[in-house]
């Protein structure tokens, strides 16, 4: 191990960019070639089956067994022509990743041979072991049955020799055990509520679609250097390491020239992504060294989420082919920016109207203000829940630092939209004069089209309005977007339903429709004013102000999760049909358990590295210094020897004090874990790990990082930050 660092550093320096085989066709020609998209459906399915499947995708119409059989037959024919031998139900368990069980297309033919078979039954449903995935007690260890059920709205795709069928994952008793099932329910809820509100302005609207555009940030590290860092290998982040003399302080990496090896990786990744129908568009260097970003064109929310999860899997695979490891952890390196995954979210109608975009007439702008205010009200009412939806043991390292949105949910609107809402709030009911349906005398009819780009962005805002959409910036890079998206869409759906109920009550009482809408908007805008903040979200002053405004300012991740189980959250999720109280309780059990396990693993890894790497090499160097001091005494007279050895003696003492502290703290951490592990309540156990273990990790790291500065570089066995971040 002592020489491994230098071997991998030397090897990394010698690596050249992998030669990427470029397709002969233009991207538009091979885009979606590995996807059973509508073009493939039209080609391989009977016309009636195709129409029924499209109706199910577009309108949620149920599919009968005979339709499933016909789809399965067409899908199998296409897959076999593509060289596929296996199929799998591809689902999103509560692990932030994906899962799949591969089965071959083979069955007995009854004559001693085999046939390739794929029926509607196999397409619709599989039975993975539900107790083997996080389930929060919904499934006992002796109750294995769970179901993965086909999601027709997300097309099947091919990876290698396997046909992947996007599915939901539910328990035998019907509870959801994944992220996709509640996300689909939340999207249907917001469709229903938003369509009803849209009909005030556009009766022809039949459907509202939620759109998502994610921005995936990540680090790349040479795989040799990665292998020589057990903490990166086992936890995804560096548990120790002093920052490099040069990191990001020169601001020379962001949007800089993409390194050659990285450019080849990006090119390969884009080609494979496009084949899988992932509409990747933007690639660039991010702020920190060896940090990069990839972003697609926005898509329907459920499909976009599937594509993000598929992309993360694809990134890991392709990175290895280029001699890299991709790091999706939110904070793999201390002292440089972490990685997020901004979720750009909006609503649009089947008639082509973007509901978060200002219009060209009074009615359109009233619609725009209506939806913006309702979103803000939903975010205000459920700000603690939205924070919980993006919280994790890994994202906790990023949130609240001066590089990422703070752990307080607020919304930046820009000066112009803020003025519009202020005008609305400060107006009086008698100002709502009407001269026909188009004659609103309120100034919202004069919102300039320049609203989209008229104000500088506020990068400190966790939930910022960016012209025609909201950007949920607090989502972590390793997260499943569905966690944030199902909470947001469900909250907005619930608020829109309440808004319509109030407006309808006023209309029934004799108030003109648009006047009723304005009255409710004005009330809601006033009620949620506290969520609007256009200042510096990183400042200490904002923390004090946010608390005074009544916003949730909790910073302990296990306690933040409590927001899922408040009366308002349970009521909202049940009213929208997204999740039951039982499912919410189970999911929180999973969240607390996952938090504990991640901190537990980090503590074990750090303890192992401290005792088996750090202390031995520090004491080895210390011994060489002690030997030098004794030799100086033999060589020089007493006073001169003392003078010449004084600095070495200081280092010897420093090493001794720090190794003693590390040893004592590691021992204390082990004992604290033993005590915490006996706690049966998952919430209490997670809190114990947060309050007791996490501070110890930082304390131990501090002294290890100080030792790194004094121990002989030739003795230090672990690759340093200058090597991890600047060899590419």
C-alpha positions in Angstrom: 0.0 0.0 0.0 2.9 2.4 0.8 3.9 2.5 -2.9 0.5 2.1 -4.4 -0.1 5.9 -4.4 2.9 6.6 -6.5 2.2 3.8 -8.9 -1.3 5.0 -9.6 -0.2 8.6 -9.8 2.4 7.7 -12.4 -0.1 5.6 -14.3 -2.7 8.3 -14.3 -0.3 10.8 -15.7 0.4 8.5 -18.7 -3.2 7.8 -19.7 -4.4 9.2 -23.0 -7.9 9.9 -24.2 -9.9 6.8 -25.3 -10.6 6.8 -29.0 -14.4 7.0 -29.3 -16.0 5.3 -32.3 -18.3 7.9 -33.8 -21.6 6.8 -35.4 -21.8 7.3 -39.2 -25.2 8.8 -38.8 -26.2 12.2 -37.5 -27.5 12.3 -33.9 -31.0 12.9 -35.1 -30.8 9.6 -37.0 -29.7 7.3 -34.2 -31.6 9.1 -31.4 -33.9 6.6 -29.6 -32.5 3.7 -31.6 -32.5 1.6 -28.4 -36.0 2.7 -27.3 -39.4 1.2 -28.0 -40.8 4.6 -28.8 -43.9 5.5 -30.7 -42.2 5.0 -34.1 -41.3 1.5 -33.0 -44.8 0.9 -31.6 -46.3 2.0 -34.8 -44.1 -0.4 -36.8 -44.3 -3.5 -34.6 -47.9 -3.3 -33.1 -51.3 -3.8 -34.8 -53.0 -0.5 -35.5 -55.7 -1.1 -32.9 -53.2 -2.1 -30.3 -51.0 1.0 -31.1 -54.0 3.3 -30.7 -55.0 1.7 -27.4 -51.4 2.0 -26.0 -51.1 5.6 -27.1 -54.4 6.4 -25.4 -53.1 4.8 -22.2 -49.9 6.8 -22.4 -51.6 10.1 -23.1 -54.8 9.7 -21.1 -54.2 7.0 -18.6 -56.7 4.6 -20.1 -56.5 1.1 -18.6 -55.0 -1.7 -20.8 -56.6 -5.1 -21.0 -54.7 -8.4 -21.0 -55.3 -8.9 -24.7 -53.6 -5.5 -25.4 -50.7 -6.4 -23.1 -50.2 -9.7 -25.0 -50.2 -7.8 -28.4 -47.7 -5.2 -27.0 -45.5 -7.9 -25.6 -45.4 -9.8 -28.9 -44.4 -6.6 -30.8 -41.9 -5.6 -28.2 -40.4 -9.1 -28.3 -40.1 -9.1 -32.1 -38.3 -5.7 -32.0 -36.0 -6.8 -29.1 -35.0 -10.1 -30.8 -34.2 -8.2 -34.0 -31.9 -6.1 -31.9 -30.1 -9.1 -30.5 -31.8 -9.1 -27.1 -31.8 -12.4 -25.1 -33.1 -11.2 -21.7 -35.7 -8.9 -20.2 -36.0 -7.2 -16.9 -38.5 -5.0 -14.9 -36.5 -1.9 -14.2 -37.7 -0.1 -11.0 -36.7 2.5 -8.4 -36.6 1.0 -4.9 -36.0 3.3 -1.9 -32.3 3.2 -2.3 -31.9 6.3 -4.6 -30.8 3.9 -7.3 -32.4 1.4 -9.7 -32.9 -2.4 -9.5 -33.4 -5.1 -12.1 -33.7 -8.9 -12.3 -32.8 -10.4 -15.7 -34.8 -13.3 -17.1 -34.1 -15.0 -20.4 -36.8 -15.2 -23.2 -36.8 -19.0 -22.9 -39.5 -21.6 -22.0 -39.8 -25.3 -22.4 -41.4 -26.3 -25.8 -42.7 -29.6 -24.4 -40.5 -31.5 -26.8 -37.3 -31.4 -24.9 -36.2 -28.1 -26.4 -36.7 -24.4 -25.7 -38.6 -21.6 -27.2 -38.3 -17.8 -26.8 -41.4 -16.6 -25.1 -42.6 -13.2 -23.8 -46.2 -12.8 -22.9 -48.4 -10.0 -21.7 -48.3 -11.5 -18.2 -44.5 -11.2 -18.2 -44.6 -7.7 -19.5 -47.1 -6.5 -16.9 -45.8 -8.1 -13.8 -42.8 -9.7 -12.0 -42.3 -10.7 -8.4 -39.1 -9.4 -6.9 -38.4 -10.1 -3.2 -40.0 -7.1 -1.5 -38.4 -7.8 1.8 -34.9 -7.5 0.4 -35.4 -3.8 -0.4 -35.9 -1.0 2.1 -39.6 -1.1 3.0 -39.9 0.4 6.5 -41.6 -2.7 8.0 -44.3 -3.1 5.3 -42.7 -6.4 4.4 -41.4 -8.8 7.0 -38.2 -10.8 6.2 -40.3 -13.9 5.9 -42.8 -12.2 3.6 -41.1 -12.0 0.3 -43.8 -11.2 -2.2 -43.8 -7.9 -4.0 -44.8 -6.8 -7.5 -43.2 -4.8 -10.2 -45.9 -3.5 -12.6 -45.5 -2.1 -16.1 -45.5 1.7 -16.5 -46.6 2.2 -20.1 -46.0 5.9 -20.0 -42.2 5.4 -19.9 -41.0 3.4 -23.0 -39.0 0.2 -22.8 -35.3 0.4 -23.8 -32.4 -1.9 -24.4 -29.2 -2.0 -22.4 -26.7 -4.6 -23.7 -28.5 -7.8 -24.3 -31.5 -6.9 -22.0 -34.9 -5.4 -22.7 -35.6 -3.0 -19.8 -39.3 -2.4 -18.9 -39.9 0.6 -16.6 -42.1 -0.4 -13.7 -43.5 0.6 -10.4 -42.7 -1.5 -7.3 -45.5 -2.3 -4.8 -46.0 -4.6 -1.8 -48.3 -7.6 -1.8 -50.7 -5.6 0.2 -50.6 -2.7 -2.3 -48.4 -0.1 -0.7 -45.8 1.5 -2.9 -42.2 0.5 -2.2 -40.5 2.8 -4.7 -40.4 6.4 -6.0 -42.1 6.0 -9.3 -45.6 4.9 -8.1 -46.2 8.0 -5.8 -44.6 10.2 -8.5 -47.1 9.0 -11.1 -49.9 9.6 -8.6 -48.6 13.1 -7.8 -48.4 14.0 -11.5 -52.0 12.8 -12.1 -53.1 14.9 -9.1 -51.5 18.0 -10.4 -52.9 17.3 -13.8 -56.4 17.1 -12.4 -56.2 20.2 -10.2 -54.3 22.4 -12.7 -56.6 21.5 -15.5 -59.6 22.5 -13.4 -58.0 25.9 -12.7 -56.9 26.3 -16.3 -60.5 25.9 -17.4 -61.3 29.3 -15.8 -59.2 30.8 -18.6 -59.2 28.2 -21.3 -62.1 25.7 -21.3 -60.5 23.7 -24.1 -57.6 22.5 -21.9 -58.0 18.8 -21.2 -54.6 18.0 -19.6 -51.8 19.6 -17.8 -48.3 18.1 -17.9 -45.5 18.6 -15.3 -42.1 19.1 -17.0 -38.7 18.5 -15.5 -35.3 19.5 -16.7 -32.4 18.3 -14.4 -28.8 19.5 -14.4 -26.5 16.6 -13.4 -23.3 17.7 -11.7 -20.5 15.2 -11.0 -16.8 14.7 -10.4 -14.5 12.4 -12.3 -11.5 10.8 -10.7 -8.9 8.5 -12.3 -9.9 5.0 -11.3 -6.4 4.1 -10.0 -6.4 7.0 -7.6 -10.0 6.1 -6.7 -8.9 2.5 -5.9 -6.1 3.8 -3.6 -8.6 5.7 -1.5 -10.7 3.3 0.5 -13.0 6.1 1.8 -13.9 7.0 -1.8 -14.4 3.4 -2.7 -16.7 2.6 0.3 -18.5 5.9 1.0 -18.3 8.0 -2.2 -16.5 10.8 -0.5 -13.1 11.6 1.1 -13.3 11.3 4.8 -9.9 13.0 5.2 -7.6 15.1 3.1 -6.2 18.5 3.4 -7.2 20.9 0.6 -4.8 21.4 -2.2 -2.7 24.7 -2.3 -4.6 25.4 -5.5 -8.2 24.4 -5.8 -10.9 26.6 -7.2 -9.8 30.0 -5.9 -8.5 31.2 -9.3 -12.0 30.5 -10.8 -10.3 29.1 -13.9 -12.2 25.8 -14.2 -15.8 26.9 -14.7 -16.7 26.8 -18.4 -13.0 26.3 -19.2 -11.6 24.1 -21.9 -12.7 20.5 -21.3 -9.7 18.2 -20.7 -9.1 15.7 -23.5 -9.8 12.5 -21.6 -12.9 14.0 -20.1 -14.1 15.3 -23.5 -13.8 11.7 -24.9 -15.8 10.4 -22.0 -18.5 13.1 -22.5 -18.6 12.3 -26.2 -19.1 8.6 -25.6 -21.7 9.3 -22.9 -23.7 11.6 -25.2 -23.7 9.0 -28.0 -25.0 6.3 -25.7 -27.5 8.6 -24.1 -29.0 9.7 -27.4 -29.4 6.1 -28.4 -31.4 5.6 -25.3 -33.6 8.6 -26.1 -32.1 10.8 -23.4 -32.0 14.3 -25.0 -28.7 15.5 -23.6 -27.8 19.0 -24.7 -25.4 20.9 -22.5 -21.9 19.8 -21.2 -19.3 21.9 -19.4 -16.8 22.2 -16.7 -18.3 23.1 -13.3 -16.7 25.4 -10.6 -14.5 22.9 -8.8 -11.6 21.1 -10.4 -12.5 17.8 -12.0 -16.2 18.7 -11.6 -18.5 18.7 -14.6 -22.2 19.1 -15.6 -24.5 17.5 -18.1 -28.1 18.7 -18.8 -30.8 17.6 -21.2 -33.8 19.3 -22.9 -36.7 19.3 -20.5 -39.2 16.4 -20.7 -42.4 15.1 -19.1 -41.5 14.7 -15.4 -41.9 10.9 -15.0 -39.9 10.3 -18.2 -37.2 12.8 -17.3 -36.8 11.2 -13.9 -36.4 7.8 -15.6 -33.8 9.3 -17.9 -31.8 10.8 -15.1 -31.6 7.5 -13.2 -30.6 5.7 -16.5 -28.0 8.4 -17.2 -26.4 8.0 -13.7 -26.1 4.3 -14.3 -24.7 4.9 -17.8 -22.2 7.4 -16.5 -20.7 4.9 -14.1 -20.4 2.3 -16.8 -18.8 4.6 -19.4 -16.5 6.3 -16.9 -14.9 2.9 -16.2 -14.3 2.4 -20.0 -12.4 5.7 -20.0 -10.3 4.9 -16.9 -12.4 7.1 -14.6 -14.8 6.7 -11.7 -17.7 9.1 -11.6 -18.5 10.6 -8.1 -22.1 11.5 -7.7 -21.8 12.2 -3.9 -22.9 15.7 -3.0 -19.6 16.6 -1.3 -16.8 14.2 -2.2 -14.1 16.8 -1.5 -13.9 19.3 1.4 -12.9 22.9 0.6 -14.3 22.9 -3.0 -17.9 23.1 -4.3 -20.1 20.1 -4.0 -22.5 18.7 -6.6 -26.2 19.4 -6.9 -28.9 18.5 -9.4 -31.0 21.6 -10.1 -34.6 20.5 -11.0 -36.2 22.9 -13.4 -39.9 22.4 -13.0 -42.9 23.8 -14.9 -46.5 23.1 -15.9 -47.8 23.1 -19.5 -51.2 22.4 -21.1 -52.1 20.1 -23.9 -52.9 23.2 -25.9 -49.3 24.4 -25.8 -49.5 27.0 -23.0 -46.7 27.2 -20.5 -48.4 28.1 -17.3 -45.3 29.7 -15.6 -44.8 32.0 -18.5 -46.4 35.5 -18.8 -48.8 36.1 -21.6 -49.6 38.8 -24.2 -53.0 39.9 -22.8 -54.7 40.5 -19.5 -56.4 37.1 -19.2 -53.1 35.2 -20.0 -51.3 37.3 -17.4 -54.0 36.7 -14.8 -53.6 33.0 -15.5 -49.8 33.3 -15.1 -50.1 35.2 -11.8 -52.7 32.6 -10.6 -50.4 29.7 -11.1 -47.3 31.5 -9.7 -49.1 32.5 -6.5 -50.5 29.0 -6.1 -47.1 27.5 -6.4 -45.7 29.9 -3.9 -48.5 29.2 -1.5 -47.8 25.4 -1.8 -44.1 26.0 -1.2 -44.9 28.2 1.8 -47.4 25.8 3.4 -45.0 22.8 2.9 -41.6 24.4 3.1 -40.5 21.9 5.8 -41.7 19.0 3.7 -39.9 20.2 0.6 -36.7 20.5 2.6 -37.2 17.0 3.9 -37.7 15.8 0.3 -34.1 16.8 -0.6 -32.5 16.0 2.7 -30.1 13.1 3.2 -26.9 12.2 5.0 -25.0 13.1 1.8 -26.7 16.3 0.8 -26.3 17.6 4.4 -22.6 18.2 3.6 -23.6 20.6 0.8 -26.7 22.5 2.0 -26.0 25.6 4.0 -22.4 26.1 2.7 -21.6 29.2 0.7 -21.9 27.2 -2.6 -25.4 25.8 -2.5 -28.8 26.8 -1.4 -29.3 27.1 2.3 -31.2 24.5 4.3 -34.1 27.0 4.5 -36.7 26.9 1.6 -37.4 30.3 0.1 -38.2 31.6 -3.3 -36.5 34.3 -5.4 -38.9 36.0 -7.9 -36.9 38.9 -9.3 -37.7 42.6 -8.8 -40.4 42.8 -11.5 -42.5 39.9 -10.5 -42.1 40.8 -6.8 -43.4 44.3 -7.7 -46.4 42.7 -9.5 -47.3 40.6 -6.4 -46.7 43.5 -4.0 -49.1 45.6 -6.1 -51.6 42.8 -6.0 -51.3 42.4 -2.2 -51.5 46.1 -1.5 -54.5 46.7 -3.8 -58.0 46.9 -2.4 -61.0 44.8 -3.4 -62.6 47.9 -4.9 -59.6 48.1 -7.3 -60.8 44.9 -9.0 -62.9 46.7 -11.5 -64.1 44.9 -14.5 -65.1 46.1 -17.9 -66.2 42.9 -19.6 -64.2 39.8 -19.4 -61.0 41.4 -20.8 -61.2 44.7 -19.0 -59.3 44.2 -15.8 -58.2 47.5 -14.3 -55.4 45.9 -12.3 -51.8 46.5 -13.6 -51.1 42.8 -14.0 -52.4 43.2 -17.6 -49.2 45.1 -18.5 -46.5 42.5 -17.5 -43.7 43.0 -20.0 -42.6 40.0 -22.0 -39.1 40.9 -20.9 -40.0 39.5 -17.5 -38.3 36.2 -18.5 -34.8 37.7 -18.4 -35.2 41.1 -16.8 -33.6 40.2 -13.4 -30.3 38.7 -12.5 -30.5 35.2 -11.0 -30.1 34.5 -7.3 -27.9 31.4 -7.0 -28.5 31.4 -3.2 -32.2 30.7 -3.6 -33.3 27.1 -3.2 -36.5 27.6 -5.2 -36.1 30.4 -7.7 -38.4 31.7 -10.4 -36.3 31.8 -13.7 -38.7 33.4 -16.2 -41.0 30.5 -17.2 -40.3 27.9 -14.7 -39.1 27.3 -11.1 -35.7 26.0 -10.3 -35.5 23.7 -7.3 -31.8 24.1 -6.7 -31.5 22.2 -3.4 -31.8 18.7 -4.9 -28.6 16.6 -4.4 -26.6 15.2 -7.2 -27.0 11.5 -6.1 -30.7 11.9 -5.4 -33.7 10.4 -7.2 -35.4 13.5 -8.5 -38.8 11.8 -7.8 -38.4 12.4 -4.1 -38.5 16.2 -4.6 -40.9 16.1 -7.6 -43.6 14.0 -5.9 -43.6 16.3 -2.9 -43.7 19.4 -5.0 -46.3 18.3 -7.5 -48.5 16.9 -4.7 -48.3 20.1 -2.7 -49.1 22.2 -5.8 -52.0 19.9 -6.7 -53.4 20.2 -3.1 -53.1 24.0 -3.2 -54.8 24.3 -6.6 -57.7 22.1 -5.4 -58.1 24.4 -2.4 -57.9 27.5 -4.6 -60.6 26.2 -6.9 -62.9 25.3 -4.0 -62.6 28.9 -2.7 -63.1 30.5 -6.1 -66.1 28.3 -6.8 -67.6 29.3 -3.5 -67.3 33.0 -4.3 -68.7 32.5 -7.8 -71.7 30.6 -6.3 -72.2 33.5 -3.9 -72.5 35.9 -6.9 -69.0 37.2 -7.4 -67.9 37.6 -11.0 -65.4 34.8 -12.0 -62.3 36.9 -12.6 -63.1 39.1 -9.5 -63.3 35.9 -7.4 -60.0 34.7 -8.8 -58.4 38.0 -8.0 -59.8 38.0 -4.4 -58.4 34.6 -3.6 -55.1 35.2 -5.3 -54.7 38.4 -3.3 -55.4 36.6 0.0 -53.0 33.7 -0.9 -50.2 36.1 -2.0 -50.5 37.9 1.3 -50.5 34.6 3.2 -47.3 33.3 1.6 -45.3 36.5 1.4 -42.9 35.1 4.0 -41.5 32.5 1.5 -40.4 35.3 -1.0 -36.8 36.4 -0.4 -34.6 38.0 -3.0 -31.5 38.7 -0.8 -28.4 36.7 0.1 -29.6 33.3 1.3 -26.0 32.5 2.6 -26.0 35.3 5.2 -26.5 34.8 8.9 -29.0 37.7 8.9 -31.3 35.6 6.6 -31.2 32.7 9.1 -32.5 35.0 11.8 -35.1 36.6 9.5 -36.3 33.3 8.2 -36.9 32.1 11.8 -38.8 35.3 12.5 -40.9 34.7 9.4 -41.9 31.3 10.7 -40.0 29.2 8.0 -38.5 25.9 9.0 -34.9 26.4 10.0 -34.1 22.9 11.3 -30.6 21.6 10.3 -30.6 18.1 11.8 -31.4 15.7 8.9 -33.2 13.0 11.1 -35.4 15.7 12.6 -36.0 17.3 9.2 -37.6 14.0 8.1 -40.3 14.6 10.7 -42.0 16.9 8.2 -43.3 13.9 6.3 -45.4 12.9 9.4 -46.9 16.2 10.4 -50.7 16.5 10.2 -50.6 18.9 7.3 -48.3 16.6 5.2 -50.4 13.4 5.9 -53.5 15.3 5.0 -52.0 16.7 1.8 -50.7 13.3 0.6 -53.9 11.5 1.4 -56.1 14.1 -0.1 -54.2 14.0 -3.4 -54.1 10.2 -3.3 -50.3 10.1 -3.5 -49.5 8.2 -0.3 -51.2 6.9 2.7 -50.2 7.5 6.3 -48.9 4.0 6.5 -46.7 4.5 3.5 -45.4 7.8 4.9 -44.5 6.1 8.2 -42.8 3.3 6.4 -40.8 5.7 4.2 -39.6 7.7 7.2 -38.4 4.5 8.8 -36.4 3.8 5.7 -35.0 7.4 5.6 -33.9 7.2 9.3 -32.4 3.7 8.8 -30.6 4.8 5.6 -29.2 7.9 7.4 -27.9 5.8 10.3 -26.3 3.2 8.0 -24.5 5.8 5.9 -23.0 7.5 8.9 -22.2 4.1 10.4 -20.2 3.0 7.3 -18.3 6.3 7.3 -17.4 5.9 11.0 -16.2 2.4 10.4 -14.1 3.4 7.3 -12.6 6.4 9.1 -11.7 4.4 12.2 -10.1 1.7 10.0 -8.1 4.2 8.0 -7.0 6.1 11.1 -5.8 3.1 12.9 -4.3 1.1 10.0 -3.0 3.9 7.8 -2.7 7.3 9.4 -1.3 6.5 12.9 1.2 3.9 11.6 2.7 6.2 8.9 2.6 9.2 11.3 4.5 7.2 14.0 6.9 5.9 11.4 7.8 9.4 10.3 7.9 10.4 14.0 10.4 7.6 14.6 12.7 8.8 11.8 12.6 12.3 13.4 13.4 10.9 16.9 16.4 9.0 15.3 17.5 12.3 13.8 17.4 14.0 17.2 19.5 11.3 18.8 22.1 11.5 16.0 22.2 15.3 16.3 23.1 14.9 20.0 25.9 12.5 19.1 27.2 14.9 16.4 27.0 18.3 18.1 27.6 19.7 21.6 24.5 19.8 23.8 23.3 23.4 23.4 23.9 23.3 19.6 22.3 19.9 19.2 19.3 21.2 21.2 19.0 24.3 19.0 19.3 22.3 15.8 16.8 19.7 16.9 14.2 22.0 18.4 11.9 22.1 15.3 12.0 18.4 14.9 11.2 18.0 18.6 8.2 20.3 18.1 7.0 18.1 15.2 7.5 14.9 17.2 5.4 16.4 20.0 2.7 17.6 17.5 2.5 14.1 16.0 2.3 12.5 19.4 -0.5 14.8 20.5 -2.5 14.3 17.3 -2.1 10.5 17.2 -3.2 10.3 20.9 -6.3 12.4 20.1 -7.1 10.4 17.0 -6.8 7.1 18.9 -8.8 8.3 21.9 -11.5 9.7 19.6 -11.7 6.6 17.5 -12.2 4.5 20.6 -14.8 6.9 21.9 -16.6 6.8 18.5 -16.7 3.0 18.6 -18.2 3.1 22.1 -20.7 5.7 21.0 -21.8 3.5 18.1 -22.3 0.6 20.4 -24.6 2.6 22.6 -26.5 4.1 19.6 -26.9 0.7 17.9 -28.9 -0.6 20.9 -31.5 2.0 20.4 -34.6 0.3 18.8 -36.4 3.4 17.6 -35.0 4.3 14.1 -35.6 8.0 14.6 -33.9 8.1 17.9 -31.0 6.0 16.6 -30.5 8.4 13.6 -30.6 11.4 15.9 -28.0 9.8 18.1 -25.7 9.2 15.1 -26.3 12.8 14.0 -25.6 14.3 17.4 -22.8 12.0 18.6 -21.0 10.4 15.7 -21.0 13.1 13.0 -19.1 15.6 15.1 -16.5 13.0 15.9 -15.9 12.3 12.2 -15.1 16.0 11.8 -12.9 16.1 14.9 -10.9 13.1 13.8 -10.6 14.5 10.3 -9.2 17.8 11.5 -6.2 16.1 13.1 -5.6 13.7 10.3 -5.5 16.7 7.8 -3.0 18.4 10.1 -0.8 15.3 10.1 -0.9 15.3 6.3 0.8 18.7 6.3 3.8 17.5 8.4 4.3 13.8 7.5 6.9 13.0 4.8 5.1 13.0 1.4 7.0 9.8 0.5 5.4 8.0 3.5 1.8 9.2 3.0 0.0 6.3 1.4 -3.3 7.9 0.4 -3.6 10.0 -2.8 -3.8 13.7 -1.9 -6.3 16.3 -3.1 -3.8 17.7 -5.6 -3.7 14.4 -7.3 -7.4 13.5 -7.0 -8.5 16.9 -8.4 -5.9 17.8 -10.9 -4.9 14.6 -12.7 -7.4 14.1 -15.5 
